[in-house]
Amino acid sequence: MGVMPDSWIRTQALTRGMIEPFVEAQRREGCISFGLSSYGYDARVADEFKIFTNVDNALVDPKAFSAASFVDRRQDVCVIPPNSFVLARTVEYFRIPRDVLVICLGKSTYARCGIIVNVTPLEPEWEGHVTLEFSNTTPLPAKIYANEGACQFLFLKGEGLCETSYADRAGKYQGQRGVTLPRL
């Protein structure tokens, strides 16, 4: 299983719609970088945020998650409260090929500020906007900038086709648009 280079990512994005919209070169002037890199793609965070709040003293339960635990905001800059988190989504819509698994890593610019980006792997034939979790590990408020880089996706090509893809299983997050809360 190898990590796919920029030329492969570009071809898949432009001819098969793997990443839309697609930025062919890394942009970094005055912003947190995004776009195609040597062996990955730096995706942007959209301006759609769900900020965690405990106003109603809610219990966080992955089997019975309450949307009341979040405040929705659409803005260019999102402030994450201290020791809290925000859900967001990528600007880009992804369509993963059947023989590819995608791993996501947070950008070092955010990591060096105590902001951790978490995303589970994108499975073969999954598609949608990627829901991102930004955790603020610091005791101070922290900023996230919409339409700038958030994380890097690495594309790992399998040695063969999988027997059952995410689409074959009719995965519960298939085709998601916008920020998507946990589903059971």
Secondary structure, 3 states (H helix, E strand, C coil): CEECCHHHHHHHHHHHCCEECCCCCCECCCCCCEEEECCEEEEEECCEEEEECCCCCCCCCCCCCCHHHEEEEECCEEEECCCCEEEEEEEEEEECCCCEEEEEEECHHHHCCCEEEECCCECCCCEEEEEEEEEECCCCCEEEECCCEEEEEEEEECCCCCCCCCCCCCCCCCCECCCCCCCC
